[in-house]
Amino acid sequence: MTIETPSLNMAEASISLGHLKHNIREIKQCVGTGVRIMGIVKANAYGHNMQKVAETLEAEGISDFGVANIHEAIELKTGGALKKPANILSFSSPIIQQIEYYLHHQIDMTLCDANIMKAASAIAEKHNKKIGVHLKVDTGMGRLGLPPLQALELLRETERQPGLELKGVYTHFAESANDDFTRRQFKEFKTMTDAYETASGKTLCKHAASSGTLLNNPEMRLDMVRPGILLYGYKPYPALPSSITVRPVMQFEAKVIFIKTVAKDATISYNRTWKAARPVKIATISAGYADGYHRALSNHATVFINGKSFQQVGTVTMDQFMVDLGTESDVKIGDRAILFGWEGPCLEELAGSIGSISYELLCSVSSRVKRVFTDD
Ligand SMILES: *Cc1c(COP(=O)(O)O)cnc(C)c1O
């Protein structure tokens, strides 16, 4: 018996590559053929497994990938998923010690610092090679990048660096739900890139839109879009109207491992936060906060078992939590409990109930949870 035996999995994330393909096709159809799609696979593809997701994206014709940092970039580059030449952009601005890894693995660098620019060019030149760079402009996100005027300066300097190949320029929006602020950000970005293009007579690959703006502001799609959450089956915020339908790619499941009947007034789990109002059956489910089912969900969540919804009760513990089965129930040991996904509770509602978002709960599904891939 090997550790791969499915019946040994306590918590499992079923990953539907069919749904992923569907979502890619929907996004492609939405943006049309003139716009490149960068598949965002950072954070282990939002918890879905970077290698499998990248392999699927490549099979669907995508050759641009976005990751959080050089570490993830190397994982993607050397992990074996990609069979064809691809552009991998690391979104973090590197520290000096990381530059040689960009060069060695031919990873595209986010550039927003003049010293890093010079150091990167010098290192690449020494090896008679070039590092691809995308310049990052801060138009209001306040995370990485220089403000437009300084960015324009850096852009002009970058172009003169013998060790660098300028492959793009980009910005990131702070609020996909606020059109006024987004428009202001976009205008600043366009003004800056127009100034560069007019003066230099060159055209740059310009990109700005992630999932929200991609859907909401077609004019902001520019040369490339950077969808993340949309690939995985969710809109960045549930109220966003959308012309496309995406399907959840991950279903988070666990098992019923124990059932008991408790008396009226019995309390359940640590700190005794839940008390039985009458005698009820209680099921213990084989997932806890170490699997990414947050402790904050205690007494807030529902789970689906055999197509029916049940209330989660008491504090979520590290490895298990409990649900109230009521008095009549045919649930039995070994049944699947669906924590969220296409057959179960809505992830966005679950996240909303604890002040979180779909992104965070997807990324929280821990490495202890076995990913199982299906083609449908
Ligand atoms: C994460 C990220 C994205 C993807 O955002 P979604 O809202 O998931 O589409 C795009 N661009 C950058 C720079 C990011 O960090």
PDBQT file of the ligand as one rigid body, heavy atoms in Angstrom, charges set to zero:
ROOT
HETATM    1  C1  LIG A 401      -1.628  38.859  -8.648  1.00  0.00    +0.000 C 
HETATM    2  C2  LIG A 401      -1.422  39.809  -9.749  1.00  0.00    +0.000 A 
HETATM    3  C3  LIG A 401      -2.263  39.790 -10.880  1.00  0.00    +0.000 A 
HETATM    4  C4  LIG A 401      -3.504  38.926 -10.973  1.00  0.00    +0.000 C 
HETATM    5  O1  LIG A 401      -4.560  39.524 -10.257  1.00  0.00    +0.000 OA
HETATM    6  P1  LIG A 401      -6.040  38.886 -10.267  1.00  0.00    +0.000 P 
HETATM    7  O2  LIG A 401      -6.852  39.855  -9.508  1.00  0.00    +0.000 OA
HETATM    8  O3  LIG A 401      -5.933  37.576  -9.578  1.00  0.00    +0.000 OA
HETATM    9  O4  LIG A 401      -6.428  38.751 -11.689  1.00  0.00    +0.000 OA
HETATM   10  C5  LIG A 401      -1.916  40.613 -11.940  1.00  0.00    +0.000 A 
HETATM   11  N1  LIG A 401      -0.851  41.433 -11.874  1.00  0.00    +0.000 NA
HETATM   12  C6  LIG A 401      -0.037  41.491 -10.795  1.00  0.00    +0.000 A 
HETATM   13  C7  LIG A 401       1.125  42.414 -10.794  1.00  0.00    +0.000 C 
HETATM   14  C8  LIG A 401      -0.304  40.699  -9.689  1.00  0.00    +0.000 A 
HETATM   15  O5  LIG A 401       0.491  40.761  -8.614  1.00  0.00    +0.000 OA
ENDROOT
TORSDOF 0
